[in-house]
Amino acid sequence: MDDNLHSLPRRLIELRIEHADLDDLIDRATVDAGGDELSLRRLKKRRLLLRDQISRIEAELQPPQPA
């Protein structure tokens, strides 16, 4: 049971949820003209890091097929 809490598929789901949440925050901050530019850049950087982590886990879960 405890192994399931730390499994790659579960981690992938958590990262996708966090990525979607950041998308929403960034969209709202972009619409808000008075938004803090530094905070917006930090959110975008965090979103990019999450995207990289998601890609790594996806590659690990589905290795490329041999040619």
C-alpha angles and dihedrals in degrees: 000000000000090000089061091059090061100037121129095240090053092047089050091054092049092050092048091052092049090047091052091048090052090049089057093047092049092048091051093045091050092052090048102080091198093058122134109257093207092053090048092053090049091051091050092049091050090049090052092050090051091050089053092050091048091051092050093051092046090052091048093050093046109032116195117272116251114257 
